[in-house]
Amino acid sequence: MSALLRAEGIGKAYGRTPALVDADLTVRAGEVVAVMGPSGSGKSTLLHCLAGIVRPDTGTVTYDGRDLTTMSDAARSALRRGDFGFVFQFGQLVPELTCVENVALPLRLGGERRRAAERRAHEWLERLEAADAAGRRPGEVSGGQAQRVAVARALVTAPRVVFADEPTGALDSLNGERVMRLLGEAARDTGAAVVLVTHEPRVAAYSDREVVVRDGRIRDLMGAP
């Protein structure tokens, strides 16, 4: 598999506190990579740098041959709307919208007509075993359903990379494993790479490869280059 996303020598500090130190990571197309480590180790900072949300102080982040660290804010925002999908610990769904409207939202922001966008959203909700949540608002569904809706929203644009930051952290073990199974299956079916931040070994077990961030430095447990 070719390298789709690559961080080389990235460093990031907040004031005098280093969050990342000379960090390297390669993510290949279709690969699920789990980023593990204790709280405060730099896991989320790494994810934010890889996704172009935060600019590293040093080093480069390259996506599909393009240097994210030199892109304009507008260009990086465009990538996050189309090429990248996001799943967060608490879903971050829009409470005023129904679940199907939440899933369709990235498509609507990209200019797709409502009927077409909601048709694709319904297809993803069905695929992720959350079709019965379509007409309800996030506050009216269970935590497990809401997180599956969030996964559908992340995948509806057919992203090439999905960034998942503690996607099961607010769920019980049964719902967490269900979300991870569905996310992994959907990503592999579509060929998307997944960068998964977690501190739970049972969640990391759904990945192809594990890396550990400790004191801002990365260690690849599989020894991948």
Phi and psi restraints in degrees (value plus and minus 20) as a CYANA .aco file:
   2 SER   PHI     -99.6   -59.6
   2 SER   PSI     135.6   175.6
   3 ALA   PHI     -92.0   -52.0
   3 ALA   PSI     103.1   143.1
   4 LEU   PHI    -119.3   -79.3
   4 LEU   PSI     -58.3   -18.3
   5 LEU   PHI    -155.3  -115.3
   5 LEU   PSI     110.3   150.3
   6 ARG   PHI    -161.3  -121.3
   6 ARG   PSI     108.3   148.3
   7 ALA   PHI    -126.9   -86.9
   7 ALA   PSI     112.1   152.1
   8 GLU   PHI    -150.7  -110.7
   8 GLU   PSI      93.7   133.7
   9 GLY   PHI      41.2    81.2
   9 GLY   PSI      13.9    53.9
  10 ILE   PHI    -101.2   -61.2
  10 ILE   PSI     121.5   161.5
  11 GLY   PHI    -152.5  -112.5
  11 GLY   PSI     124.7   164.7
  12 LYS   PHI    -168.7  -128.7
  12 LYS   PSI     111.1   151.1
  13 ALA   PHI    -148.3  -108.3
  13 ALA   PSI     128.6   168.6
  14 TYR   PHI    -134.2   -94.2
  14 TYR   PSI      83.3   123.3
  15 GLY   PHI      47.0    87.0
  15 GLY   PSI    -145.3  -105.3
  16 ARG   PHI    -117.1   -77.1
  16 ARG   PSI     -14.9    25.1
  17 THR   PHI    -119.0   -79.0
  17 THR   PSI      94.6   134.6
  18 PRO   PHI     -95.2   -55.2
  18 PRO   PSI     112.0   152.0
  19 ALA   PHI    -120.1   -80.1
  19 ALA   PSI     -54.6   -14.6
  20 LEU   PHI    -155.0  -115.0
  20 LEU   PSI     122.1   162.1
  21 VAL   PHI    -152.6  -112.6
  21 VAL   PSI      89.0   129.0
  22 ASP   PHI      28.5    68.5
  22 ASP   PSI      30.7    70.7
  23 ALA   PHI    -109.1   -69.1
  23 ALA   PSI     115.4   155.4
  24 ASP   PHI    -142.5  -102.5
  24 ASP   PSI     118.3   158.3
  25 LEU   PHI    -178.1  -138.1
  25 LEU   PSI     115.3   155.3
  26 THR   PHI    -138.7   -98.7
  26 THR   PSI     112.2   152.2
  27 VAL   PHI    -140.0  -100.0
  27 VAL   PSI     107.9   147.9
  28 ARG   PHI    -118.5   -78.5
  28 ARG   PSI     136.3   176.3
  29 ALA   PHI     -77.6   -37.6
  29 ALA   PSI     112.0   152.0
  30 GLY   PHI      60.0   100.0
  30 GLY   PSI     -15.2    24.8
  31 GLU   PHI    -118.5   -78.5
  31 GLU   PSI     122.8   162.8
  32 VAL   PHI    -126.1   -86.1
  32 VAL   PSI      95.4   135.4
  33 VAL   PHI    -133.7   -93.7
  33 VAL   PSI     104.1   144.1
  34 ALA   PHI    -114.9   -74.9
  34 ALA   PSI     107.4   147.4
  35 VAL   PHI    -124.5   -84.5
  35 VAL   PSI      94.0   134.0
  36 MET   PHI    -134.4   -94.4
  36 MET   PSI     147.1   187.1
  37 GLY   PHI     130.6   170.6
  37 GLY   PSI     141.8   181.8
  38 PRO   PHI     -88.9   -48.9
  38 PRO   PSI     145.8   185.8
  39 SER   PHI     -77.9   -37.9
  39 SER   PSI     114.0   154.0
  40 GLY   PHI      62.5   102.5
  40 GLY   PSI     -11.8    28.2
  41 SER   PHI     -99.6   -59.6
  41 SER   PSI     -37.7     2.3
  42 GLY   PHI      94.7   134.7
  42 GLY   PSI     -13.7    26.3
  43 LYS   PHI     -79.9   -39.9
  43 LYS   PSI     -71.8   -31.8
  44 SER   PHI     -89.2   -49.2
  44 SER   PSI     -54.5   -14.5
  45 THR   PHI     -82.1   -42.1
  45 THR   PSI     -61.4   -21.4
  46 LEU   PHI     -79.9   -39.9
  46 LEU   PSI     -67.4   -27.4
  47 LEU   PHI     -79.6   -39.6
  47 LEU   PSI     -63.7   -23.7
  48 HIS   PHI     -86.1   -46.1
  48 HIS   PSI     -55.0   -15.0
  49 CYS   PHI     -88.4   -48.4
  49 CYS   PSI     -63.6   -23.6
  50 LEU   PHI     -82.4   -42.4
  50 LEU   PSI     -54.4   -14.4
  51 ALA   PHI    -106.4   -66.4
  51 ALA   PSI     -21.1    18.9
  52 GLY   PHI      55.6    95.6
  52 GLY   PSI      -4.4    35.6
  53 ILE   PHI     -99.1   -59.1
  53 ILE   PSI     -57.8   -17.8
  54 VAL   PHI    -141.5  -101.5
  54 VAL   PSI     116.3   156.3
  55 ARG   PHI    -105.8   -65.8
  55 ARG   PSI     109.3   149.3
  56 PRO   PHI     -89.1   -49.1
  56 PRO   PSI     135.5   175.5
  57 ASP   PHI     -94.2   -54.2
  57 ASP   PSI     -53.8   -13.8
  58 THR   PHI    -157.8  -117.8
  58 THR   PSI     140.9   180.9
  59 GLY   PHI      63.7   103.7
  59 GLY   PSI    -196.3  -156.3
  60 THR   PHI    -152.8  -112.8
  60 THR   PSI     131.4   171.4
  61 VAL   PHI    -143.2  -103.2
  61 VAL   PSI     101.2   141.2
  62 THR   PHI    -136.6   -96.6
  62 THR   PSI     108.7   148.7
  63 TYR   PHI    -139.6   -99.6
  63 TYR   PSI      98.9   138.9
  64 ASP   PHI      31.5    71.5
  64 ASP   PSI      20.7    60.7
  65 GLY   PHI      63.4   103.4
  65 GLY   PSI     -20.9    19.1
  66 ARG   PHI    -128.6   -88.6
  66 ARG   PSI     114.8   154.8
  67 ASP   PHI    -103.0   -63.0
  67 ASP   PSI      88.3   128.3
  68 LEU   PHI     -85.6   -45.6
  68 LEU   PSI     -48.0    -8.0
  69 THR   PHI     -92.5   -52.5
  69 THR   PSI     -36.7     3.3
  70 THR   PHI    -129.1   -89.1
  70 THR   PSI     -21.8    18.2
  71 MET   PHI     -91.0   -51.0
  71 MET   PSI     133.5   173.5
  72 SER   PHI     -90.7   -50.7
  72 SER   PSI     141.7   181.7
  73 ASP   PHI     -79.1   -39.1
  73 ASP   PSI     -59.5   -19.5
  74 ALA   PHI     -84.0   -44.0
  74 ALA   PSI     -60.4   -20.4
  75 ALA   PHI     -88.1   -48.1
  75 ALA   PSI     -59.7   -19.7
  76 ARG   PHI     -88.8   -48.8
  76 ARG   PSI     -56.3   -16.3
  77 SER   PHI     -84.1   -44.1
  77 SER   PSI     -58.4   -18.4
  78 ALA   PHI     -83.5   -43.5
  78 ALA   PSI     -59.2   -19.2
  79 LEU   PHI     -82.2   -42.2
  79 LEU   PSI     -61.6   -21.6
  80 ARG   PHI     -89.4   -49.4
  80 ARG   PSI     -44.2    -4.2
  81 ARG   PHI    -100.5   -60.5
  81 ARG   PSI     -48.5    -8.5
  82 GLY   PHI    -136.6   -96.6
  82 GLY   PSI     -79.0   -39.0
  83 ASP   PHI     -98.8   -58.8
  83 ASP   PSI     -44.3    -4.3
  84 PHE   PHI    -132.7   -92.7
  84 PHE   PSI     122.3   162.3
  85 GLY   PHI    -141.0  -101.0
  85 GLY   PSI     134.4   174.4
  86 PHE   PHI    -154.0  -114.0
  86 PHE   PSI     116.9   156.9
  87 VAL   PHI    -148.9  -108.9
  87 VAL   PSI     106.3   146.3
  88 PHE   PHI    -131.8   -91.8
  88 PHE   PSI     148.8   188.8
  89 GLN   PHI     -78.3   -38.3
  89 GLN   PSI     -61.2   -21.2
  90 PHE   PHI    -128.7   -88.7
  90 PHE   PSI       2.2    42.2
  91 GLY   PHI      54.8    94.8
  91 GLY   PSI     -66.0   -26.0
  92 GLN   PHI      34.8    74.8
  92 GLN   PSI      24.5    64.5
  93 LEU   PHI     -98.6   -58.6
  93 LEU   PSI     135.4   175.4
  94 VAL   PHI    -100.9   -60.9
  94 VAL   PSI      94.7   134.7
  95 PRO   PHI     -85.7   -45.7
  95 PRO   PSI     -45.8    -5.8
  96 GLU   PHI     -98.9   -58.9
  96 GLU   PSI     -35.2     4.8
  97 LEU   PHI    -118.2   -78.2
  97 LEU   PSI     132.0   172.0
  98 THR   PHI     -89.4   -49.4
  98 THR   PSI     148.1   188.1
  99 CYS   PHI     -83.5   -43.5
  99 CYS   PSI     -60.8   -20.8
 100 VAL   PHI     -87.0   -47.0
 100 VAL   PSI     -54.3   -14.3
 101 GLU   PHI     -88.3   -48.3
 101 GLU   PSI     -56.0   -16.0
 102 ASN   PHI     -81.6   -41.6
 102 ASN   PSI     -64.8   -24.8
 103 VAL   PHI     -86.4   -46.4
 103 VAL   PSI     -57.9   -17.9
 104 ALA   PHI     -94.6   -54.6
 104 ALA   PSI     -36.5     3.5
 105 LEU   PHI     -74.4   -34.4
 105 LEU   PSI     -67.5   -27.5
 106 PRO   PHI     -79.9   -39.9
 106 PRO   PSI     -54.7   -14.7
 107 LEU   PHI     -89.3   -49.3
 107 LEU   PSI     -61.2   -21.2
 108 ARG   PHI     -83.8   -43.8
 108 ARG   PSI     -60.6   -20.6
 109 LEU   PHI     -84.7   -44.7
 109 LEU   PSI     -47.2    -7.2
 110 GLY   PHI    -104.4   -64.4
 110 GLY   PSI     -18.3    21.7
 111 GLY   PHI      80.2   120.2
 111 GLY   PSI     -17.1    22.9
 112 GLU   PHI     -96.7   -56.7
 112 GLU   PSI     124.7   164.7
 113 ARG   PHI     -86.2   -46.2
 113 ARG   PSI     132.4   172.4
 114 ARG   PHI     -78.5   -38.5
 114 ARG   PSI     -67.1   -27.1
 115 ARG   PHI     -82.5   -42.5
 115 ARG   PSI     -64.9   -24.9
 116 ALA   PHI     -85.9   -45.9
 116 ALA   PSI     -60.9   -20.9
 117 ALA   PHI     -84.4   -44.4
 117 ALA   PSI     -63.4   -23.4
 118 GLU   PHI     -92.3   -52.3
 118 GLU   PSI     -47.8    -7.8
 119 ARG   PHI     -84.6   -44.6
 119 ARG   PSI     -65.3   -25.3
 120 ARG   PHI     -85.3   -45.3
 120 ARG   PSI     -57.2   -17.2
 121 ALA   PHI     -83.0   -43.0
 121 ALA   PSI     -62.6   -22.6
 122 HIS   PHI     -81.0   -41.0
 122 HIS   PSI     -60.0   -20.0
 123 GLU   PHI     -81.0   -41.0
 123 GLU   PSI     -61.3   -21.3
 124 TRP   PHI     -92.8   -52.8
 124 TRP   PSI     -56.5   -16.5
 125 LEU   PHI     -83.0   -43.0
 125 LEU   PSI     -59.8   -19.8
 126 GLU   PHI     -82.4   -42.4
 126 GLU   PSI     -64.7   -24.7
 127 ARG   PHI     -83.7   -43.7
 127 ARG   PSI     -53.1   -13.1
 128 LEU   PHI    -119.3   -79.3
 128 LEU   PSI       0.3    40.3
 129 GLU   PHI      38.9    78.9
 129 GLU   PSI      19.1    59.1
 130 ALA   PHI    -152.6  -112.6
 130 ALA   PSI       4.0    44.0
 131 ALA   PHI     -81.3   -41.3
 131 ALA   PSI     -52.9   -12.9
 132 ASP   PHI     -92.7   -52.7
 132 ASP   PSI     -27.6    12.4
 133 ALA   PHI    -112.0   -72.0
 133 ALA   PSI     -26.4    13.6
 134 ALA   PHI     -70.8   -30.8
 134 ALA   PSI     -69.2   -29.2
 135 GLY   PHI    -108.3   -68.3
 135 GLY   PSI     -20.3    19.7
 136 ARG   PHI    -120.2   -80.2
 136 ARG   PSI     138.7   178.7
 137 ARG   PHI    -106.5   -66.5
 137 ARG   PSI     138.2   178.2
 138 PRO   PHI     -73.1   -33.1
 138 PRO   PSI     -55.7   -15.7
 139 GLY   PHI     -92.0   -52.0
 139 GLY   PSI     -27.5    12.5
 140 GLU   PHI    -123.3   -83.3
 140 GLU   PSI     -16.1    23.9
 141 VAL   PHI    -141.3  -101.3
 141 VAL   PSI     145.4   185.4
 142 SER   PHI     -91.4   -51.4
 142 SER   PSI     144.6   184.6
 143 GLY   PHI     -80.6   -40.6
 143 GLY   PSI     -60.0   -20.0
 144 GLY   PHI     -84.8   -44.8
 144 GLY   PSI     -62.4   -22.4
 145 GLN   PHI     -83.7   -43.7
 145 GLN   PSI     -64.7   -24.7
 146 ALA   PHI     -80.1   -40.1
 146 ALA   PSI     -58.0   -18.0
 147 GLN   PHI     -92.6   -52.6
 147 GLN   PSI     -52.7   -12.7
 148 ARG   PHI     -87.9   -47.9
 148 ARG   PSI     -54.4   -14.4
 149 VAL   PHI     -82.7   -42.7
 149 VAL   PSI     -61.9   -21.9
 150 ALA   PHI     -83.2   -43.2
 150 ALA   PSI     -58.1   -18.1
 151 VAL   PHI     -85.4   -45.4
 151 VAL   PSI     -61.6   -21.6
 152 ALA   PHI     -80.2   -40.2
 152 ALA   PSI     -62.6   -22.6
 153 ARG   PHI     -81.9   -41.9
 153 ARG   PSI     -58.1   -18.1
 154 ALA   PHI     -87.5   -47.5
 154 ALA   PSI     -50.2   -10.2
 155 LEU   PHI    -118.1   -78.1
 155 LEU   PSI     -32.5     7.5
 156 VAL   PHI     -84.5   -44.5
 156 VAL   PSI     -46.0    -6.0
 157 THR   PHI    -107.4   -67.4
 157 THR   PSI     -14.3    25.7
 158 ALA   PHI      36.1    76.1
 158 ALA   PSI      35.9    75.9
 159 PRO   PHI     -89.7   -49.7
 159 PRO   PSI     138.0   178.0
 160 ARG   PHI    -109.9   -69.9
 160 ARG   PSI     -41.5    -1.5
 161 VAL   PHI    -156.4  -116.4
 161 VAL   PSI     112.8   152.8
 162 VAL   PHI    -132.1   -92.1
 162 VAL   PSI     106.6   146.6
 163 PHE   PHI    -123.8   -83.8
 163 PHE   PSI     101.0   141.0
 164 ALA   PHI    -141.6  -101.6
 164 ALA   PSI      93.1   133.1
 165 ASP   PHI    -124.3   -84.3
 165 ASP   PSI      82.8   122.8
 166 GLU   PHI      29.3    69.3
 166 GLU   PSI      34.0    74.0
 167 PRO   PHI     -86.7   -46.7
 167 PRO   PSI     -36.0     4.0
 168 THR   PHI    -133.0   -93.0
 168 THR   PSI     -12.1    27.9
 169 GLY   PHI     -82.1   -42.1
 169 GLY   PSI     -46.1    -6.1
 170 ALA   PHI    -121.2   -81.2
 170 ALA   PSI      -9.9    30.1
 171 LEU   PHI    -133.5   -93.5
 171 LEU   PSI     136.3   176.3
 172 ASP   PHI     -92.3   -52.3
 172 ASP   PSI     149.9   189.9
 173 SER   PHI     -82.4   -42.4
 173 SER   PSI     -58.8   -18.8
 174 LEU   PHI     -85.8   -45.8
 174 LEU   PSI     -68.2   -28.2
 175 ASN   PHI     -87.7   -47.7
 175 ASN   PSI     -55.7   -15.7
 176 GLY   PHI     -81.4   -41.4
 176 GLY   PSI     -64.6   -24.6
 177 GLU   PHI     -87.5   -47.5
 177 GLU   PSI     -55.1   -15.1
 178 ARG   PHI     -84.6   -44.6
 178 ARG   PSI     -64.3   -24.3
 179 VAL   PHI     -81.5   -41.5
 179 VAL   PSI     -64.1   -24.1
 180 MET   PHI     -87.5   -47.5
 180 MET   PSI     -59.1   -19.1
 181 ARG   PHI     -80.7   -40.7
 181 ARG   PSI     -66.4   -26.4
 182 LEU   PHI     -89.3   -49.3
 182 LEU   PSI     -60.0   -20.0
 183 LEU   PHI     -82.7   -42.7
 183 LEU   PSI     -66.8   -26.8
 184 GLY   PHI     -82.6   -42.6
 184 GLY   PSI     -64.0   -24.0
 185 GLU   PHI     -83.0   -43.0
 185 GLU   PSI     -65.9   -25.9
 186 ALA   PHI     -85.5   -45.5
 186 ALA   PSI     -61.1   -21.1
 187 ALA   PHI     -84.9   -44.9
 187 ALA   PSI     -62.8   -22.8
 188 ARG   PHI     -87.5   -47.5
 188 ARG   PSI     -56.7   -16.7
 189 ASP   PHI     -83.9   -43.9
 189 ASP   PSI     -55.0   -15.0
 190 THR   PHI    -114.1   -74.1
 190 THR   PSI     -29.0    11.0
 191 GLY   PHI      61.8   101.8
 191 GLY   PSI      -9.1    30.9
 192 ALA   PHI     -95.4   -55.4
 192 ALA   PSI     124.0   164.0
 193 ALA   PHI    -102.2   -62.2
 193 ALA   PSI     131.0   171.0
 194 VAL   PHI    -148.0  -108.0
 194 VAL   PSI     107.9   147.9
 195 VAL   PHI    -128.2   -88.2
 195 VAL   PSI      92.9   132.9
 196 LEU   PHI    -133.4   -93.4
 196 LEU   PSI      94.2   134.2
 197 VAL   PHI    -112.6   -72.6
 197 VAL   PSI     105.7   145.7
 198 THR   PHI    -177.4  -137.4
 198 THR   PSI     137.8   177.8
 199 HIS   PHI    -133.7   -93.7
 199 HIS   PSI     -13.2    26.8
 200 GLU   PHI    -124.4   -84.4
 200 GLU   PSI      97.9   137.9
 201 PRO   PHI     -78.0   -38.0
 201 PRO   PSI     -54.6   -14.6
 202 ARG   PHI     -86.9   -46.9
 202 ARG   PSI     -48.5    -8.5
 203 VAL   PHI     -98.3   -58.3
 203 VAL   PSI     -62.5   -22.5
 204 ALA   PHI     -82.2   -42.2
 204 ALA   PSI     -44.1    -4.1
 205 ALA   PHI     -82.9   -42.9
 205 ALA   PSI     -37.8     2.2
 206 TYR   PHI    -103.2   -63.2
 206 TYR   PSI     -21.2    18.8
 207 SER   PHI    -112.6   -72.6
 207 SER   PSI     146.7   186.7
 208 ASP   PHI    -105.9   -65.9
 208 ASP   PSI     -45.8    -5.8
 209 ARG   PHI    -173.5  -133.5
 209 ARG   PSI     125.6   165.6
 210 GLU   PHI    -139.9   -99.9
 210 GLU   PSI     117.5   157.5
 211 VAL   PHI    -144.9  -104.9
 211 VAL   PSI     131.1   171.1
 212 VAL   PHI    -136.4   -96.4
 212 VAL   PSI     111.0   151.0
 213 VAL   PHI    -125.5   -85.5
 213 VAL   PSI     104.4   144.4
 214 ARG   PHI    -161.0  -121.0
 214 ARG   PSI     104.2   144.2
 215 ASP   PHI      34.0    74.0
 215 ASP   PSI      17.2    57.2
 216 GLY   PHI      60.2   100.2
 216 GLY   PSI     -18.2    21.8
 217 ARG   PHI    -132.3   -92.3
 217 ARG   PSI     130.2   170.2
 218 ILE   PHI    -127.8   -87.8
 218 ILE   PSI     115.2   155.2
 219 ARG   PHI    -145.4  -105.4
 219 ARG   PSI     104.3   144.3
 220 ASP   PHI    -108.2   -68.2
 220 ASP   PSI      97.2   137.2
 221 LEU   PHI     -91.2   -51.2
 221 LEU   PSI     -39.0     1.0
 222 MET   PHI    -117.9   -77.9
 222 MET   PSI     -24.9    15.1
 223 GLY   PHI      50.9    90.9
 223 GLY   PSI       2.0    42.0
 224 ALA   PHI     -89.7   -49.7
 224 ALA   PSI     125.2   165.2
